[in-house]
Amino acid sequence: MTRQEDMLRTAKEVQLGNYAPAPFVLTHGRGRRVTDASGREYLDLSAGISVLSVGHSHPTLAAAIAEQAARLMHVSNVFYNDRAIELAEAICARTPFDKVYFCNSGSEANESLLKLARRYHYDRGEKQRTEFVSTHNSFHGRTMGSLSVTGQAKYHKGMEPLVQGVRFVDYNDLAALDAAVTEQTAAVVFEPVQAEGGIILGTDEFVRGARRICDERGALLFFDEIQSGYGRTGRFLAQEWFDTTPDACSLAKGIGGGFPLGAIAVTERVAGGLPPGSHASTFGGNPLACAAGLAVLHIIDEEGLIENARRLGGYLAERLAEVDAQLESTTGTRGLGLLQGIVLADDVDPSATIAAIHSAGLLLTLAGGNVVRISPSLNVTRDELDEGLSILAKVLAEAPRKP
Ligand SMILES: Cc1ncc(COP(=O)(O)O)c(C=O)c1O
């Protein structure tokens, strides 16, 4: 038995079965290249599902983490720490938001937003505002609150009862949103680009209309920018494409470049929504995670990665459309910046196809069940995209069909 086979066997014995990972064990990574325990190299254009904004083990990021680990890793939130202050200041400087709260993941960030909304209205004497309006096909996380506003029934299965008072409307259906927001609504929450749902772009009408409706009815507006934010779409936040500022947004994934870090960024108006003692996280805002966050921003600036995401995102979209035009196994492409997808035809087997892509040495993931998602790190090169697209085109030309 090889070392890799041995590890796979052990994994099945000792790890819970809630994931169904590909049959290899990754041990090293640098840039867009990762290596498994057998020494095989893969081209990673998934960036750990939109997480590795600056690629695997960027030397500046790795050095910042090592330096901070040797200096100060954790203090409780009974005390300030320098790195959290610096990172909050840097996020506020780049966004229309005025205050930041740090946590450790996307689900936790959304959970914090939901709590902020309820407490905000409660403290203003509007105790009836406890409901949330979300969108079908959305993904906001797996904790009970974030799961409750996730608009995909498959994730709810066997987990009920969920948080009560959540209404779902079709994404981009402004009339439905208009009908759903009432005097009971604490907040409307959606992704400016639905990522896990299959890379569906919000329309100007919907995103801007949501702002107007929330203002008219006294509900808060939250954007989940966990996947669309931090440069992924070619702007620092995807909301910039729509010229619309919500009352708060959630961030995670790319913000730590691979180090667990989540945040909510909020406007002054709602900043009082979480008064002292109302919410907390033991690890949230620890100096180690925030040092990683600062290094990510430094690299984004130094290497011009927002611009790279916009430029190479456009290139990727064009090349992907060319690939699609030559194939019978796909039915179109869609995306924004470096969050792009190619849609598999109905008779193609998505799981077998993604497994074939991995076997061919390319790491990508599925979104929305039948969309092959390409979400590389923001410092991906044109050559790496060309290499990945050529592997992808070959696999899709012989895409496995459904049994
Ligand atoms: C838009 C969005 N929101 C929330 C989450 C949940 O984040 P996490 O897995 O870090 O809890 C994800 C994860 O894929 C996401 O894409």
The ligand as a Gaussian input file, in Angstrom:
#p B3LYP/6-31G(d) Opt

LIG

0 1
 C      -21.620000      33.383000      -0.163000
 C      -21.220000      32.504000       0.993000
 N      -21.677000      32.786000       2.212000
 C      -21.337000      32.041000       3.276000
 C      -20.505000      30.938000       3.148000
 C      -20.159000      30.114000       4.353000
 O      -18.826000      30.329000       4.715000
 P      -18.068000      29.324000       5.697000
 O      -18.000000      27.994000       5.011000
 O      -16.724000      29.971000       5.906000
 O      -18.835000      29.258000       6.953000
 C      -20.024000      30.599000       1.884000
 C      -19.188000      29.414000       1.696000
 O      -19.094000      28.860000       0.624000
 C      -20.391000      31.404000       0.773000
 O      -19.961000      31.126000      -0.460000

